[in-house]
Amino acid sequence: MTSPGWMRAVVGLLLAAGFTVASDDEAARKVLATRCWACHAQTAMGNLRLDSRDAMLRGGKSGPALVAGQPDESRILQATTRSTPGVIPMPPGAPLQPEEINILREWIAQGATWQEDTTHWSYRPISPPDPGQTIDRALLQAHKPKGITPNPVADRRTLLRRAAFDLTGLPPDEALFQQAMDDHRAGWFARYVDHLLASPHFGEKWARHWLDVARYGEDDFTGTEVVPYANAWRFRDWVVKAINNDLPYDRFLMAQLAGDLMNDESLLPATGLLGLGPWYYGIAQPPQSRADERNDRVDMVTRGMLGVTVACARCHDHKYDPFSAKEYYALAGVFASTAYREYPLVPEPEASAWQKQKEEADRAQKDLNKFLDAQGRKLADTYALRTADFLLAAAGKKKAGDLPAQLVERWKAYLAKPEDKHSFLARWFSGEQTAAEAKAFQKLLLEITAEKQQIEAANERLVEDAKRQAPRVLRTIVLPGGYRSEEDFNPGADIPAQSLDRDRFVAWNRIFGEKNAPLKFNHELTAALLGDAERAEFKRLKARQEALKAALPPKYPFLHGAAEFEPWDLQLHRRGNPEDLGEAVPRAFPAVLSDGRQIFFREGSGRMELARTVAHHPLASRVAVNRIWMALFGQGIVATPSNLGSVGDRPSVPGLLEYLAGRFVQKDYSVKTLVREILLSKAYQRDASAQPSAAAVDAANRTFWRQNRRRLEAEPLLDAMLAASGELDRTVGGESRPLEETFVRRTLYAKTSRFQQDETLTLFDLPSALVTCEQRVVTTVPLQKLFLLNSGTVHRRAEALAQRIQDDDPDAGITTAYRLLFQRPPATEELQQAREFLASGEPSRWREYAWALLSSNEFAYVD
């Protein structure tokens, strides 16, 4: 048996590595949850559960898993150490780490205590802060027992640069920076911070934090084409404005879930959180697509706002946290009862008139398409009768005569393909390119075409019969762009239908179906081959379509939002399958998050009730303050900012998290107030340098004894280049534009695509807009440096910066460059190196010098 001192040593090692251990049983429970519960909790493989002490004592098919006080006799330790003959090694795959095994061993040796606390720490009510408590005192209480002496406060220049990037995402304003450097009165840093908090650029920087969580995107993909959301930027601008105005965080959340129900028109754009999707259109059958959309909304609310993974209960009860599948569908029902809605920003008569004009233009387009489709089928049938002539003409065995030259060229291209692409033409390619062989292929092709037409007619009758027999669709789901889910996605696809034999279908498809097939008549080719009578009708329809299209003005401005729909309680989807339905589940909030009582939603869709419940839940505040801290320190107090559940990380400094959450509520959910308090703490202002004695105890800086050095994210990096070069357009808000080399606005205003992300931003770790993301990964890859070396964007910035710093006096230009980029004068060695580089006097040298400075680590990192 190991000694208690060993356990303390292991705990110390875990703390140094960034783990947090509150007690022996909590440490053991964390190991069991992360490594064992997937199979031995609710699923109870081998009839064994490891999620309670009684269950472990009771054991499974192989007997008790736990013998309290006797580690070596406990089957759970025998299995995890993988050293006992006859005991199956567990878990499958990667074995437990030595420290994990030691935690279990010591826990069993100490009696395997298990505190049955039904309320997880993160679900508990938030208490008001203790009088006299502060951020620094909370951290002192964490540092003192460990013997950690935190770093001193950083120098003034470092603090000013750090605060500017953290609060505005931009380098320090030159005048404000110099004013703060020269301000030697008490409270100088507070005054500087207040200037930054009042800046309109604060909302731009902090909006991007939320937009990652809100999976903000300006388009979706239907499976065949991209659907752009022309007014998505209005939601982005609302977020910027709300943050600049310090809209209380509880109201900020409520507006995005139910802004249309809050009797405040200024909150209507906030429902873009739901209205902008993601939407899944025709990527899957409608029931599956709609289920996927609801899952996204459940995940956005529970993980994005509450930091719990309720969406994991979509197919079965949650394996780790106490969320059931029924509770998942109770919550998903709220979003099944919510509709997409576009809110016009013009008077209703103007919007109605435009819609009427658009419908007329659409009808004209449909009439034209219908005419061309019908004429194309006629032409295909007509020229199919001359297949033999086309074959002979394409092979040079006969003159083309009156055959259309476009079609002859297509036949030549078709016959030039490899032989395996020509079904039923083996004899032709073996050398029998005769009129008889051509006639035989023509006869076969006509037979296949006739058979296909018969099958299509029969299938149409099957679809019509099914429509008459099937129950009426009660709910028509309309997505952005007017896409009507059940009607527009492959109608009749679920009805058993007849089909051609495979080889015969391939033969037909390669002549009539594929793009540029010999007898595939697209609209352009059809129009070119029309007869005189048909051409006159085509010209009439075309002229009408073009006139109505030209007369149609751009669509009026509108908001992508959400609205009430017919209230609907979802049926349980067995194993997550929307085609295998179980009992109906009333709309409600998960019981475990509401002290075990079920909060049912009975007001319409339930969105307003959900919004109130979420916005004022203890989890929402804890998640918010943890993310605010993470934005200012590079890491959260809880290292899993969207998972505060059983397998999520525990707070590294619990007292600090609870203090911040209490202050947040106490200060009416003011983000700016909390940010200000954090910046004015010594904790935020500390130097970022390493300290061997503190690092020996807390190498991962989980108790924040120093500040963290951080690389600029993609947007601040590009924005800083524009600011340094003097090109930055600081206008706040407005329509998005593609991120091109000539783009000189803040990167926040570049288009954000879900279908095809910008390569530059992705290279520097911009997350996908398809899913909620609370914390960006930070990668360091060679392509990032290659971008700085070769990108046209960086070249343009370097050229502009060179024009700004170039001076007849090289020392003056060098000094200006360092002031603009690093907010400091060059060191003696740096000055000398720059002089030597610029000594040739060639103008290009200044551009290359500017380019090197923009590519430097000091420019890209903030201490």
Salt bridges, closest charged atoms under 4 A:
ASP25 OD2 - ARG29 NH2 3.43
GLU26 OE1 - ARG650 NE 3.06
ASP51 OD2 - ARG49 NH2 2.63
ASP72 OD1 - ARG105 NH1 2.92
GLU100 OE1 - ARG35 NH1 2.97
ASP117 OD2 - ARG124 NH2 2.53
ASP166 OD1 - ARG710 NH1 3.04
GLU174 OE2 - ARG804 NH2 3.76
GLU174 OE1 - ARG819 NE 2.70
ASP183 OD1 - ARG185 NE 3.07
ASP183 OD2 - ARG191 NH2 2.95
ASP194 OD1 - ARG676 NE 2.65
GLU204 OE1 - HIS201 ND1 2.67
GLU204 OE1 - ARG746 NH1 2.94
ASP212 OD1 - ARG208 NH2 2.90
ASP212 OD2 - ARG776 NE 2.72
ASP220 OD2 - ARG754 NH1 3.35
ASP237 OD1 - ARG236 NH2 2.93
ASP250 OD2 - HIS616 NE2 2.89
ASP260 OD2 - ARG607 NH2 2.75
ASP264 OD2 - ARG251 NH2 3.52
ASP292 OD1 - ARG314 NH2 2.67
GLU293 OE2 - ARG290 NH2 2.66
ASP296 OD2 - ARG215 NH2 2.73
ASP296 OD2 - ARG297 NH1 3.04
ASP299 OD2 - ARG303 NH2 2.96
ASP321 OD2 - HIS318 NE2 3.90
GLU342 OE1 - LYS555 NZ 2.78
ASP362 OD2 - LYS358 NZ 2.92
ASP367 OD2 - ARG544 NH1 3.70
ASP373 OD1 - HIS523 NE2 2.79
ASP389 OD2 - ARG386 NE 3.23
ASP389 OD1 - LYS398 NZ 2.61
ASP402 OD1 - ARG386 NH2 2.96
GLU409 OE2 - LYS412 NZ 3.56
GLU432 OE1 - ARG427 NH2 2.83
GLU437 OE1 - ARG427 NE 3.19
GLU447 OE2 - LYS443 NZ 2.69
GLU451 OE1 - ARG504 NE 2.98
GLU456 OE2 - LYS452 NZ 2.22
GLU464 OE2 - LYS467 NZ 3.98
ASP465 OD1 - ARG468 NH2 2.23
GLU487 OE1 - ARG484 NE 3.01
ASP503 OD1 - ARG502 NH1 3.35
GLU514 OE2 - ARG510 NE 3.97
GLU537 OE2 - ARG540 NH2 2.78
GLU546 OE2 - LYS542 NZ 3.61
GLU564 OE1 - ARG607 NH2 2.93
GLU566 OE1 - ARG475 NH1 3.84
ASP569 OD1 - ARG587 NH1 2.75
ASP580 OD1 - ARG574 NH1 2.90
GLU583 OE2 - LYS326 NZ 3.20
GLU603 OE1 - ARG612 NH2 3.71
ASP649 OD2 - ARG702 NH2 2.47
GLU658 OE1 - ARG622 NH2 2.82
GLU677 OE1 - ARG663 NE 3.03
GLU713 OE1 - LYS205 NZ 3.83
GLU715 OE2 - ARG208 NE 3.79
GLU715 OE2 - ARG776 NH2 2.80
ASP719 OD2 - ARG746 NE 3.16
GLU727 OE1 - ARG797 NE 2.58
GLU735 OE2 - ARG737 NH1 3.53
ASP765 OD2 - ARG711 NH2 2.84
GLU774 OE1 - ARG303 NH1 3.80
GLU799 OE1 - ARG847 NE 3.61
ASP811 OD2 - ARG835 NH2 2.75
GLU830 OE2 - ARG824 NH2 2.87
GLU858 OE2 - ARG157 NH2 3.36
GLU858 OE2 - ARG824 NE 2.78
ASP863 OD1 - ARG709 NE 2.73
